[in-house]
């Protein structure tokens, strides 16, 4: 599957309002399905599909009829996805919250399947022909045009509202494969904050820190927005204009992170035949550290091994969890999770091996003699007292990450003679 995104341009204000109405209607159908599941036991996906037809025939909800029938079904499918994910988490006995389905308050998209829209012959325009009659829009796409694909290959069309306008995403049924010339190179990467990542050969990629660079402008824009807010009153047009400005600044940072993650992941996949990275749980890194007792040295050592960010995150004081007040924002700004997702995606397209290994003791162990050398967060150089090896902390960890993959599969180290 391939997703092609194009911006909807040259529409009138009334046309965009019609799209907003379609988005709100899709949100209403989705929330109604979740409410119906909560009130009735043994509800299945087919029951939610039947509920869509009932809502369309209900005289109390005449606006539901205006939404395309397949768009209503897509909204019910979204509700069922959240319900099914909750069931799966319960069966897997995941600790903590299980992801109980929640009501959506600010949905930003509506999804059509095969009907409800019509593309022009040159694939440069799209016309929405459901009951809302949003009309025709120009499609502006910077990367790929839809002229290369037939209408039979387009499986879904999703309209997404963002801070800078409305976009149309086309899900195209096509298998994407790229030729990869074998390079004979294998590498392991250690994700960090000082450097975005360091590979087993000692090469580093800078951490751009997009949010930190835009933080001053964001704070200034947010202060202006706060000053224009009137509690308990209808907000002015100047408030909404400033709100859009703040949203656009955040959107720019988000796009910068995505562009950086795509380019770095693609370059890494194209230049290697095997890529190994550490399986960090990013969600746990940006929230409170789990409670551990300092009397358990094994548990304390395990927490120390999760990279430089994990050291500060899991600081243990008296056995109680300490909130990550310093590195949580920097970890989110680094977008490690997004990078690893694109890394796995490109590895499938280029047909190379990309695996994740446990991060335990990759920072502490010596990459030459495997001696465990305890390090604090401020220690940026690995100095082994046994074999006298001196390496950068992240370089040493990257070598250990690569060795973990080979030792698990072959029982040997790629660095051995």
C-alpha positions in Angstrom: 0.0 0.0 0.0 1.1 3.5 -0.8 -0.3 6.8 0.6 -0.2 9.9 -1.7 -1.1 13.2 -0.1 -2.4 16.2 -1.9 -3.6 19.6 -0.6 -7.1 20.7 -1.4 -6.8 24.2 -2.9 -8.9 26.9 -4.6 -12.0 26.1 -2.7 -14.4 28.7 -1.3 -15.0 29.3 2.4 -18.4 27.7 2.1 -16.9 24.6 0.5 -14.4 24.2 3.4 -17.3 24.6 5.9 -19.0 21.7 4.1 -15.9 19.6 4.7 -16.0 20.5 8.4 -19.6 19.4 8.6 -18.7 16.0 7.0 -15.8 15.6 9.6 -18.1 16.5 12.5 -20.8 14.0 11.2 -18.1 11.3 11.0 -17.1 12.0 14.5 -20.8 11.8 15.6 -21.2 8.4 14.0 -18.0 7.1 15.6 -18.9 8.3 19.1 -22.4 6.9 18.7 -21.0 3.5 17.9 -18.7 3.6 21.0 -21.7 4.6 23.1 -23.8 1.8 21.7 -21.0 -0.7 22.5 -20.8 0.6 26.1 -24.6 0.2 26.6 -24.9 -3.3 25.1 -23.0 -6.5 25.6 -21.8 -8.8 22.9 -21.7 -6.1 20.2 -19.8 -7.1 17.0 -18.5 -5.2 14.1 -21.5 -6.1 12.0 -23.8 -4.6 14.7 -22.0 -1.3 14.4 -22.4 -1.4 10.6 -26.1 -1.9 11.0 -26.2 1.0 13.5 -25.0 3.3 10.7 -28.0 2.5 8.6 -30.3 3.0 11.6 -28.8 6.4 12.3 -29.3 7.4 8.6 -33.0 6.5 8.8 -33.5 8.2 12.2 -35.5 11.4 11.9 -33.7 12.8 15.0 -30.4 12.7 13.2 -31.2 13.9 9.6 -27.6 15.2 9.1 -26.2 11.6 9.1 -28.0 10.9 5.9 -26.0 13.6 4.1 -22.7 11.7 4.8 -21.8 9.0 2.3 -22.9 5.5 3.3 -19.3 4.2 3.0 -18.0 7.1 5.0 -20.4 6.2 7.8 -19.1 2.6 7.6 -15.5 3.9 7.9 -16.4 5.8 11.0 -17.9 2.6 12.5 -14.7 0.8 11.5 -12.7 3.4 13.5 -14.8 2.8 16.5 -14.4 -1.0 16.2 -10.6 -0.7 15.8 -10.4 1.1 19.2 -12.8 -1.5 20.7 -10.8 -4.4 19.3 -7.5 -2.9 20.5 -9.0 -2.8 24.0 -9.9 -6.5 23.8 -6.5 -7.4 22.6 -4.8 -5.6 25.4 -7.0 -7.3 27.9 -6.3 -10.7 26.5 -2.6 -10.0 26.5 -2.9 -8.9 30.2 -1.0 -5.7 29.6 -0.2 -3.9 32.8 -1.7 -0.5 33.5 -4.4 1.0 31.4 -5.8 -1.2 28.6 -6.9 1.6 26.3 -10.6 1.7 27.0 -12.4 3.4 24.0 -12.8 7.1 24.5 -15.1 9.6 22.8 -13.5 11.9 20.2 -14.0 15.6 20.8 -11.9 17.1 18.1 -11.8 14.8 15.1 -9.9 16.2 12.0 -10.7 13.7 9.3 -13.4 11.9 7.4 -12.7 8.8 5.3 -14.4 7.7 2.1 -13.9 4.3 0.5 -14.9 3.9 -3.2 -17.9 6.3 -3.5 -18.7 9.8 -2.4 -16.1 11.5 -4.6 -15.1 11.7 -8.2 -11.6 12.3 -9.7 -11.1 14.3 -12.9 -9.6 12.5 -15.9 -6.2 14.2 -15.4 -6.3 13.5 -11.7 -5.8 17.2 -10.9 -9.2 17.8 -9.4 -11.5 16.0 -7.0 -15.2 16.5 -6.5 -17.1 15.4 -3.4 -20.6 14.3 -4.4 -22.2 13.1 -1.2 -25.1 14.9 0.6 -22.9 17.8 1.8 -21.9 18.6 -1.7 -18.6 20.2 -0.9 -17.9 20.6 -4.6 -14.7 20.5 -6.6 -11.1 21.2 -5.3 -7.8 21.4 -7.0 -5.2 18.7 -6.0 -1.7 20.0 -5.3 0.9 17.3 -4.8 4.6 18.0 -4.6 5.9 14.5 -4.8 3.8 12.1 -6.8 0.8 12.7 -9.0 -2.2 10.4 -9.2 -2.0 10.1 -13.0 0.3 7.1 -12.6 -2.4 5.1 -10.9 -5.9 3.9 -12.0 -9.1 4.6 -10.1 -9.3 0.8 -9.3 -6.1 1.1 -7.4 -7.4 3.8 -5.1 -8.9 2.0 -2.1 -9.6 4.9 0.3 -9.7 8.7 0.3 -9.3 10.5 3.6 -9.9 14.3 4.0 -7.7 15.7 6.8 -7.9 19.2 8.3 -4.7 20.7 9.5 -3.6 24.1 10.7 -2.6 25.3 7.3 -5.5 23.9 5.3 -7.2 20.7 4.1 -5.4 17.7 2.7 -6.6 14.6 0.8 -4.8 11.3 1.4 -5.2 8.5 -1.2 -4.5 4.9 -0.2 -3.3 3.2 -3.3 -3.1 -0.6 -3.7 0.4 -0.9 -5.1 3.4 -2.9 -4.0 6.4 -0.7 -3.6 9.8 -2.4 -4.0 13.2 -0.8 -4.5 16.4 -2.3 -5.7 19.2 -2.5 -3.1 22.8 -3.1 -4.2 24.6 -5.2 -1.5 27.2 -3.1 0.2 28.6 -5.7 2.6 28.1 -3.3 5.5 26.5 -4.1 8.8 25.9 -1.6 11.6 24.3 -1.1 15.0 23.0 2.3 16.1 22.8 3.8 19.5 20.1 6.5 19.8 21.0 9.5 22.0 20.3 13.2 22.7 23.8 14.6 22.3 24.0 13.0 18.9 20.9 11.7 17.2 22.5 8.4 16.7 26.0 6.8 16.6 26.7 3.8 14.5 29.1 0.9 15.2 31.7 2.5 12.8 31.8 5.6 14.9 29.9 7.8 12.5 27.4 10.3 14.1 24.3 12.2 13.0 23.6 15.5 14.6 20.5 16.0 16.7 18.7 19.1 15.2 16.5 19.9 18.2 13.8 21.5 16.1 11.5 22.2 19.1 14.3 23.7 21.2 15.2 26.1 18.3 11.5 27.1 17.9 10.8 27.3 21.6 11.3 31.1 21.8 8.9 31.8 19.0 6.4 29.3 20.4 6.5 30.9 23.9 6.0 34.4 22.5 3.0 33.2 20.3 1.5 31.3 23.2 1.7 34.3 25.5 -0.2 36.4 22.9 -2.8 33.7 22.7 -3.2 33.5 26.4 -3.7 37.3 26.7 -6.5 37.2 24.1 -8.4 34.5 25.9 -11.6 35.6 27.6 -12.9 33.1 30.1 -16.6 32.4 29.9 -17.0 34.6 26.9 -17.1 34.1 23.1 -13.6 34.3 21.8 -12.7 37.2 19.4 -11.5 36.8 15.8 -8.0 37.9 16.9 -7.9 35.0 19.4 -8.7 32.5 16.7 -6.1 34.0 14.3 -3.5 33.7 17.0 -4.6 30.2 17.7 -4.0 29.3 14.1 -0.5 30.9 14.2 0.4 28.8 17.3 -0.9 25.6 15.6 1.1 26.4 12.4 4.3 26.7 14.5 3.8 23.3 16.0 2.9 21.8 12.6 6.2 23.1 11.2 8.2 21.4 14.0 6.3 18.2 13.4 7.0 18.3 9.7 10.7 19.0 10.3 11.0 16.0 12.6 9.2 13.8 10.0 11.4 15.0 7.2 14.6 14.4 9.2 13.4 10.9 10.3 12.7 9.9 6.7 16.0 11.1 5.3 18.1 9.6 8.0 16.3 6.2 7.9 16.5 6.0 4.1 20.2 6.9 4.1 20.9 4.3 6.7 19.0 1.5 4.9 20.6 2.3 1.5 24.1 2.1 2.9 23.9 -1.1 4.9 22.7 -4.7 4.5 21.9 -5.1 8.2 20.8 -2.5 10.7 20.5 -3.2 14.4 19.0 -0.8 16.9 18.0 -0.9 20.6 14.3 -1.6 21.4 13.6 1.4 23.6 10.1 2.0 25.0 9.8 5.6 24.2 6.5 6.0 25.9 8.0 5.0 29.2 11.0 7.3 28.7 8.9 10.5 28.6 6.8 9.8 31.7 7.4 8.9 35.3 10.1 6.3 36.0 8.8 2.9 37.4 9.3 2.5 41.1 12.3 0.4 41.9 14.1 -0.3 45.1 17.7 0.8 45.5 18.3 -2.4 47.5 18.0 -4.4 44.2 21.3 -3.8 42.5 20.3 -6.0 39.5 17.2 -3.8 38.9 19.2 -0.7 39.3 21.8 -1.8 36.8 19.1 -2.7 34.2 17.7 0.8 34.5 21.1 2.2 33.9 21.5 0.5 30.6 18.7 2.1 28.7 20.8 4.9 27.1 21.8 8.3 28.4 18.3 9.6 28.5 17.2 6.6 30.5 19.8 7.3 33.1 18.3 10.6 34.2 14.8 9.4 33.6 15.0 6.5 36.0 16.8 8.3 38.8 15.9 6.4 42.0 15.5 8.2 45.3 14.3 6.1 48.2 12.6 3.6 46.0 10.0 6.1 44.7 9.5 7.1 41.1 10.9 10.5 40.0 9.2 12.5 37.3 11.3 13.2 34.3 11.4 17.0 34.4 14.5 17.6 32.3 14.8 15.1 29.4 11.1 14.3 28.6 10.8 17.2 26.2 14.2 16.5 24.6 13.3 12.8 24.0 10.1 13.8 22.3 11.9 16.4 20.2 14.4 13.7 19.0 11.5 11.6 17.6 13.3 8.3 18.1 10.0 6.3 17.7 9.2 7.9 14.3 12.8 7.2 13.1 12.6 3.5 14.0 9.2 3.2 12.4 10.6 4.6 9.1 13.6 2.4 9.5 11.5 -0.7 9.6 9.4 0.6 6.7 12.3 1.2 4.4 14.0 -2.0 5.3 11.0 -3.9 4.0 11.0 -1.9 0.7 14.7 -2.4 0.1 14.6 -5.9 1.4 17.3 -5.7 4.0 17.4 -7.0 7.6 16.5 -4.5 10.4 16.1 -5.9 13.9 15.7 -4.5 17.4 17.7 -5.9 20.4 17.2 -5.5 24.1 19.1 -2.4 25.4 20.3 -3.9 28.7 23.9 -3.2 29.6 24.8 -1.9 26.1 26.3 1.3 27.7 28.0 -0.4 30.6 29.7 -3.4 29.0 33.0 -3.1 27.2 32.7 -3.8 23.5 36.1 -5.6 23.5 36.3 -7.7 26.6 32.7 -7.5 27.9 33.8 -6.1 31.3 31.0 -4.2 33.0 32.1 -0.6 33.7 29.6 1.4 35.6 29.1 5.0 34.2 27.1 7.9 35.4 25.2 10.2 33.0 28.0 12.7 32.9 30.6 10.1 31.9 30.8 10.4 28.1 33.9 8.3 27.5 34.2 4.5 28.0 37.4 3.6 29.7 37.9 -0.1 30.4 40.2 -0.9 33.3 40.7 -4.5 32.1 41.7 -4.1 28.4 42.4 -0.4 28.5 40.0 0.4 25.7 39.0 4.0 25.4 35.9 4.8 23.2 33.1 7.3 23.1 30.3 6.1 25.3 27.7 6.0 22.4 30.2 4.3 20.0 30.9 1.6 22.6 27.1 1.1 23.0 26.6 0.9 19.2 29.2 -1.9 18.9 27.5 -3.8 21.7 24.1 -3.4 20.0 25.5 -5.0 16.8 27.3 -7.7 18.8 24.0 -8.7 20.5 22.4 -9.5 17.2 25.3 -11.7 16.0 25.7 -13.4 19.4 22.0 -14.3 19.5 21.9 -15.7 16.0 25.4 -17.0 15.3 27.0 -17.2 18.7 29.9 -15.1 17.4 30.8 -11.4 17.3 31.1 -9.5 14.0 34.1 -7.6 15.5 36.1 -10.6 16.3 39.1 -11.6 14.1 
